[in-house]
Protein backbone atom coordinates (compact mmCIF):
# COMPACT_ATOMS: atom_id res chain seq x y z
CA UNK A 1 0.00 0.00 0.00
CA UNK A 2 1.39 3.37 -1.03
CA UNK A 3 1.94 5.82 1.80
CA UNK A 4 0.13 9.11 1.04
CA UNK A 5 2.29 12.24 0.93
CA UNK A 6 2.34 14.36 4.09
CA UNK A 7 0.01 17.34 4.30
CA UNK A 8 1.51 20.49 2.81
CA UNK A 9 1.98 23.58 4.95
CA UNK A 10 -0.99 25.17 3.19
CA UNK A 11 -3.17 22.13 3.87
CA UNK A 12 -2.15 22.09 7.53
CA UNK A 13 -3.28 25.71 7.80
CA UNK A 14 -6.47 25.21 5.79
CA UNK A 15 -7.62 22.17 7.76
CA UNK A 16 -6.21 23.20 11.15
CA UNK A 17 -9.62 23.07 12.86
CA UNK A 18 -10.01 19.46 11.74
CA UNK A 19 -6.47 18.44 12.59
CA UNK A 20 -6.78 19.55 16.23
CA UNK A 21 -9.88 17.40 16.67
CA UNK A 22 -8.72 14.23 18.42
CA UNK A 23 -11.25 12.08 16.51
CA UNK A 24 -10.05 13.33 13.11
CA UNK A 25 -6.51 14.72 13.33
CA UNK A 26 -3.97 14.46 10.54
CA UNK A 27 -4.80 10.84 9.65
CA UNK A 28 -8.50 11.63 9.34
CA UNK A 29 -7.81 14.65 7.19
CA UNK A 30 -5.62 12.51 4.97
CA UNK A 31 -8.53 10.09 4.55
CA UNK A 32 -10.74 12.97 3.47
CA UNK A 33 -8.16 14.14 0.94
CA UNK A 34 -7.97 10.63 -0.52
CA UNK A 35 -11.75 10.07 -0.57
CA UNK A 36 -14.01 10.01 -3.62
CA UNK A 37 -17.61 11.01 -2.89
CA UNK A 38 -20.53 11.07 -5.33
CA UNK A 39 -23.51 13.36 -4.72
CA UNK A 40 -26.78 12.55 -6.47
CA UNK A 41 -28.34 15.87 -7.37
CA UNK A 42 -27.03 19.43 -7.12
CA UNK A 43 -30.31 20.64 -5.66
CA UNK A 44 -31.59 21.56 -2.21
CA UNK A 45 -29.77 18.76 -0.37
CA UNK A 46 -26.85 18.31 -2.73
CA UNK A 47 -25.95 22.01 -2.68
CA UNK A 48 -24.96 22.32 1.01
CA UNK A 49 -23.57 18.77 1.06
CA UNK A 50 -21.26 19.53 -1.86
CA UNK A 51 -20.10 22.83 -0.39
CA UNK A 52 -19.27 21.43 3.04
CA UNK A 53 -17.57 18.34 1.61
CA UNK A 54 -15.42 20.54 -0.63
CA UNK A 55 -14.56 22.80 2.29
CA UNK A 56 -13.73 19.73 4.42
CA UNK A 57 -11.10 18.65 1.92
CA UNK A 58 -12.73 15.66 0.23
CA UNK A 59 -10.28 15.05 -2.61
CA UNK A 60 -12.70 14.07 -5.36
CA UNK A 61 -16.33 15.14 -5.59
CA UNK A 62 -18.65 13.87 -8.30
CA UNK A 63 -22.18 15.07 -8.94
CA UNK A 64 -24.94 13.57 -11.05
CA UNK A 65 -27.54 16.04 -12.34
CA UNK A 66 -29.11 16.61 -15.76
CA UNK A 67 -31.04 19.76 -14.85
CA UNK A 68 -30.36 23.46 -15.42
CA UNK A 69 -30.53 26.32 -12.92
CA UNK A 70 -34.00 27.88 -12.63
CA UNK A 71 -35.11 30.94 -10.70
CA UNK A 72 -37.26 28.83 -8.36
CA UNK A 73 -34.14 26.86 -7.33
CA UNK A 74 -32.44 29.84 -5.72
CA UNK A 75 -34.70 29.81 -2.63
CA UNK A 76 -32.80 26.78 -1.33
CA UNK A 77 -30.09 25.59 -3.76
CA UNK A 78 -27.35 27.85 -2.42
CA UNK A 79 -24.62 26.49 -4.69
CA UNK A 80 -26.21 28.32 -7.65
CA UNK A 81 -26.54 32.04 -8.42
CA UNK A 82 -28.98 34.28 -10.23
CA UNK A 83 -26.49 35.03 -13.00
CA UNK A 84 -26.35 31.31 -13.91
CA UNK A 85 -30.00 30.78 -14.87
CA UNK A 86 -30.23 28.23 -17.67
CA UNK A 87 -26.72 26.90 -16.96
CA UNK A 88 -26.20 23.19 -16.29
CA UNK A 89 -26.31 22.62 -12.55
CA UNK A 90 -23.12 20.55 -12.76
CA UNK A 91 -21.28 23.49 -14.35
CA UNK A 92 -22.69 25.93 -11.81
CA UNK A 93 -21.70 23.62 -8.94
CA UNK A 94 -18.18 23.24 -10.31
CA UNK A 95 -17.76 27.02 -10.48
CA UNK A 96 -18.84 27.50 -6.87
CA UNK A 97 -16.77 24.62 -5.53
CA UNK A 98 -13.64 25.80 -7.33
CA UNK A 99 -14.00 29.05 -5.39
CA UNK A 100 -14.21 27.13 -2.11
CA UNK A 101 -11.33 24.70 -2.69
CA UNK A 102 -9.11 24.96 -5.76
CA UNK A 103 -7.43 21.61 -4.96
CA UNK A 104 -10.70 19.74 -5.41
CA UNK A 105 -10.98 17.23 -8.25
CA UNK A 106 -14.51 17.71 -9.60
CA UNK A 107 -16.22 15.10 -11.76
CA UNK A 108 -19.42 16.19 -13.51
CA UNK A 109 -21.95 13.61 -14.64
CA UNK A 110 -24.37 15.81 -16.57
CA UNK A 111 -26.96 13.11 -17.06
CA UNK A 112 -29.79 11.45 -15.24
CA UNK A 113 -28.81 8.41 -13.19
CA UNK A 114 -30.35 5.32 -14.77
CA UNK A 115 -30.00 1.56 -14.63
CA UNK A 116 -27.91 1.81 -17.80
CA UNK A 117 -25.25 4.22 -16.50
CA UNK A 118 -25.58 3.91 -12.72
CA UNK A 119 -23.20 1.02 -12.12
CA UNK A 120 -20.39 2.52 -14.17
CA UNK A 121 -20.72 5.79 -12.25
CA UNK A 122 -21.19 4.64 -8.65
CA UNK A 123 -18.59 1.86 -8.56
CA UNK A 124 -15.76 4.41 -8.88
CA UNK A 125 -16.64 6.19 -5.61
CA UNK A 126 -16.04 5.42 -1.93
CA UNK A 127 -19.32 6.89 -0.64
CA UNK A 128 -22.57 8.20 -2.11
CA UNK A 129 -24.73 11.06 -0.84
CA UNK A 130 -28.29 10.83 -2.16
CA UNK A 131 -30.10 14.14 -2.49
CA UNK A 132 -32.56 13.14 -5.21
CA UNK A 133 -36.26 13.98 -5.10
CA UNK A 134 -38.00 10.86 -6.40
CA UNK A 135 -38.50 7.28 -5.25
CA UNK A 136 -37.41 5.65 -8.50
CA UNK A 137 -33.92 7.11 -8.20
CA UNK A 138 -33.72 6.41 -4.45
CA UNK A 139 -34.40 2.71 -5.00
CA UNK A 140 -31.89 2.60 -7.84
CA UNK A 141 -29.16 4.35 -5.84
CA UNK A 142 -29.85 2.11 -2.84
CA UNK A 143 -29.53 -1.07 -4.90
CA UNK A 144 -26.42 0.10 -6.73
CA UNK A 145 -24.68 1.03 -3.47
CA UNK A 146 -25.64 -2.31 -1.93
CA UNK A 147 -24.09 -4.33 -4.75
CA UNK A 148 -21.05 -2.03 -5.00
CA UNK A 149 -20.67 -2.20 -1.19
CA UNK A 150 -20.49 1.58 -0.97
CA UNK A 151 -21.95 3.45 2.05
CA UNK A 152 -25.04 5.49 1.18
CA UNK A 153 -25.93 8.63 3.14
CA UNK A 154 -29.55 9.30 2.31
CA UNK A 155 -31.60 12.42 2.97
CA UNK A 156 -35.13 13.59 2.24
CA UNK A 157 -37.18 16.71 2.94
CA UNK A 158 -40.76 17.82 2.59
CA UNK A 159 -42.45 21.01 3.74
CA UNK A 160 -41.08 21.42 7.32
CA UNK A 161 -39.64 17.95 7.99
CA UNK A 162 -36.50 16.12 6.96
CA UNK A 163 -34.71 12.85 7.61
CA UNK A 164 -31.22 11.37 7.34
CA UNK A 165 -29.89 7.81 7.52
CA UNK A 166 -26.88 5.80 6.38
CA UNK A 167 -27.37 2.50 4.61
CA UNK A 168 -24.78 -0.27 4.60
CA UNK A 169 -26.93 -3.32 4.00
CA UNK A 170 -23.96 -5.35 2.77
CA UNK A 171 -22.67 -5.43 6.39
CA UNK A 172 -23.93 -7.14 9.53
CA UNK A 173 -24.19 -5.69 13.02
CA UNK A 174 -22.51 -6.99 16.20
CA UNK A 175 -25.17 -9.72 16.50
CA UNK A 176 -24.67 -10.87 12.93
CA UNK A 177 -27.94 -9.38 11.69
CA UNK A 178 -27.81 -7.69 8.27
CA UNK A 179 -27.94 -3.92 8.43
CA UNK A 180 -31.04 -2.32 6.89
CA UNK A 181 -31.22 -0.87 3.40
CA UNK A 182 -33.51 1.88 2.12
CA UNK A 183 -35.95 -0.89 1.18
CA UNK A 184 -36.33 -1.67 4.89
CA UNK A 185 -37.49 1.91 5.45
CA UNK A 186 -39.63 2.16 2.30
CA UNK A 187 -40.63 -1.31 1.03
CA UNK A 188 -42.13 0.03 -2.18
CA UNK A 189 -42.77 3.34 -3.86
CA UNK A 190 -46.15 4.92 -3.04
CA UNK A 191 -48.68 5.26 -5.85
CA UNK A 192 -48.08 8.14 -8.24
CA UNK A 193 -49.50 11.35 -6.79
CA UNK A 194 -49.87 9.94 -3.26
CA UNK A 195 -47.08 12.14 -1.91
CA UNK A 196 -46.93 15.72 -3.23
CA UNK A 197 -43.69 16.92 -4.71
CA UNK A 198 -41.78 19.91 -3.35
CA UNK A 199 -43.16 21.95 -6.25
CA UNK A 200 -46.69 21.04 -5.15
CA UNK A 201 -46.40 21.16 -1.35
CA UNK A 202 -43.40 23.46 -0.91
CA UNK A 203 -40.32 23.13 1.26
CA UNK A 204 -38.65 25.52 3.69
CA UNK A 205 -35.39 26.54 2.05
CA UNK A 206 -33.28 26.57 5.21
CA UNK A 207 -34.52 23.04 6.04
CA UNK A 208 -32.64 21.66 3.04
CA UNK A 209 -29.53 23.35 4.45
CA UNK A 210 -29.97 21.54 7.77
CA UNK A 211 -30.47 18.10 6.21
CA UNK A 212 -27.85 18.54 3.48
CA UNK A 213 -25.30 19.68 6.08
CA UNK A 214 -26.13 16.64 8.20
CA UNK A 215 -25.49 14.44 5.17
CA UNK A 216 -22.08 16.06 4.75
CA UNK A 217 -21.37 15.54 8.45
CA UNK A 218 -22.32 11.87 8.37
CA UNK A 219 -20.20 11.41 5.24
CA UNK A 220 -17.18 12.92 6.99
CA UNK A 221 -17.74 10.58 9.95
CA UNK A 222 -17.96 7.56 7.65
CA UNK A 223 -14.75 8.50 5.86
CA UNK A 224 -12.70 9.32 8.96
CA UNK A 225 -14.21 6.76 11.34
CA UNK A 226 -15.11 9.46 13.86
CA UNK A 227 -17.99 8.78 16.23
CA UNK A 228 -20.86 6.43 15.50
CA UNK A 229 -22.71 6.54 12.21
CA UNK A 230 -26.38 6.29 11.34
CA UNK A 231 -26.43 2.75 9.95
CA UNK A 232 -29.50 1.16 11.53
CA UNK A 233 -30.82 4.55 12.70
CA UNK A 234 -33.01 7.26 11.25
CA UNK A 235 -32.84 10.91 12.32
CA UNK A 236 -36.06 12.88 11.84
CA UNK A 237 -36.09 16.66 12.15
CA UNK A 238 -39.25 18.73 12.62
CA UNK A 239 -38.34 22.33 11.82
CA UNK A 240 -41.58 23.83 13.14
CA UNK A 241 -41.08 22.29 16.59
CA UNK A 242 -37.25 22.51 16.45
CA UNK A 243 -37.16 18.85 17.45
CA UNK A 244 -34.86 15.99 16.50
CA UNK A 245 -35.76 12.33 16.98
CA UNK A 246 -33.46 9.36 16.40
CA UNK A 247 -35.22 6.05 15.99
CA UNK A 248 -33.95 2.54 15.42
CA UNK A 249 -34.34 1.33 11.86
CA UNK A 250 -34.48 -2.47 11.94
CA UNK A 251 -33.59 -4.87 9.16
CA UNK A 252 -36.67 -6.23 7.41
CA UNK A 253 -36.30 -9.96 6.67
CA UNK A 254 -38.95 -9.58 3.95
CA UNK A 255 -37.12 -6.92 1.97
CA UNK A 256 -36.20 -8.08 -1.54
CA UNK A 257 -32.58 -6.99 -1.44
CA UNK A 258 -30.89 -8.53 1.61
CA UNK A 259 -33.84 -10.27 3.21
CA UNK A 260 -34.07 -13.97 3.95
CA UNK A 261 -35.37 -14.71 0.44
CA UNK A 262 -33.95 -11.96 -1.80
CA UNK A 263 -35.50 -11.48 -5.19
CA UNK A 264 -33.13 -8.76 -6.38
CA UNK A 265 -29.80 -10.28 -7.33
CA UNK A 266 -28.32 -7.43 -9.38
CA UNK A 267 -29.04 -3.73 -9.81
CA UNK A 268 -31.92 -3.21 -12.22
Secondary structure by P-SEA (a helix, b strand, c coil): ccccccccaaaaaaaccccccccccaaaaaaaaabbbbbccccaaaaaaaaaaaaacccbbbbbbcccccccccccccccccccccccaaaaaaaaaaaaccccccccccccccccccccccccccbbbbbcccaaaaaaaaaaaaaaccccbbbbbcccccccccccccccccccccccccccccccccccccccccccccccaaaaaaaaaaaaaaaaaaaaccccccccbbbbbbccccbbbbbbbbbbcccccccccccccccc
